[in-house]
Amino acid sequence: MTTELNYLRTWIGRTQAEQELVSPRLAQQLAATLDYEDVPRAGSPLPPLWHWALFPHIVSQPQVGMDGHPKRGGFLPPVPLPRRMWAGSRVRFERPLVVGSLVTRTSQIADVAAKEGRSGKLVFVRLRHELEDAEGPLLSEEQDVVYRESATTAYSAANGPTAPVESTWKRDIVPDPVLLFRYSADTFNGHRIHYDRTYAQEQEGYPALVVHGPLTATLLVDLVRRSLPGESIASFSFKAVNPLFDDAPFHLYAARAAGSNEVKLWAANPEGVLCVEAAATLTARACFPTMKPKE
């Protein structure tokens, strides 16, 4: 792995710039997927983390791999391990994206590192993204992508760590294949573990369809926005700890100490196992829109 890793590390420092229009239709799709009555119209600010639906890696059908992702190579290093997942992000918000605006994203490969985990060899790729429009910076983000070996055994139920018990706010989510498909469509994510049950079970060893980590993270931010409509989010981070599946409800939690601008967030499965841990920093500055959720 040392020789391969040295080769993969030659990708560190590579950059690319992309531009995309924040379309009203995309805003409408995300509002519907996340169950909001209000839809950000042209000229309106976009809620936090909805930028994850922008800048998808779009390739023609022959360039799609067996897992539904684009084949390896190009901007991202060609890590030979077959399984890929979004492990976490750290985002700092300067201003919201505006529907109808042209946004530029400049991306850089910040690091490539190898580890040995419980499931075998792992390779972590850390990306940096900077988003801006004609008026200047919008947000900055560090994103962690992890590559893993093939599943040799069926997934065994996660038995830890245990999620915290005390919370300020809570929301229950009942995932289903339609929700997962719609979020995959919103983000142009072809990864088959989110919509192809046979593939998820037989090729990757999961018991059911896997809930997207970014979807869970977006729902956690959504819990803060629903609970504190008068405040905005200045920064947010999340880390995937254990997978969530579409065969059972899962639970979102937020905890805020009195007088603090820090909110601890987490998602847990029905057994109380921690699946996603996250944190948000609040600001009284009114940056993002207040949108009315469906009852």
C-alpha angles and dihedrals in degrees: 000000000000094000092045092047092051089053093047091050089062084077090067110114096023113138138192134182126211135179129209138171115236096232125208089226092058090050089051092050094050092046090053093046092049092044103246125151093205119072122200106243129204108301093022124117119256118234118251119283093016085108087079088080090062128086100023118181100251119191135162120267096262088056094059117104127223092267092055094253121115111273116269123274136056118081096352116064114260097249106188095214109106105218121071132183140168103248101183150315142218115209132185116194121212100166134347122260112251124227109248095024127121111242128195121206119196112195132190135185101238101179145349117203138167129219139172112237137177089273095047132258119013132189119196122202117192118203131192121208129188118190124196141160133198090291097052140261120008105175144334125218141184114204129192120211118186127199120202140185122263117283109261096181137027116275113272118215114267112250101185168104098010116231119240116266105209116076140159097215134017137186129184119219124200105199122201136173092264093057091048092046093049093051090047088052093047091054097033088237110163096183103138096213087078099055111007106077095183092053093045092052103036102034104031100026098236121146094226143348113315120238111231113254091221090051091054090046091051090050090052091054087045089056089056092048093049091048098042107030092163095059134065133216117249097180139002137187134182139181127196109229105166132000124260121213138206094239096080140027118261132203133236121205137187128188125191125177116222112274094008126123091204121094122192114211135187144163124218136187122235090272091059095251116149110247105164127017121193145159136207132197115212132213130190088222107112101233107141130051124262106232128188113240120213114261 
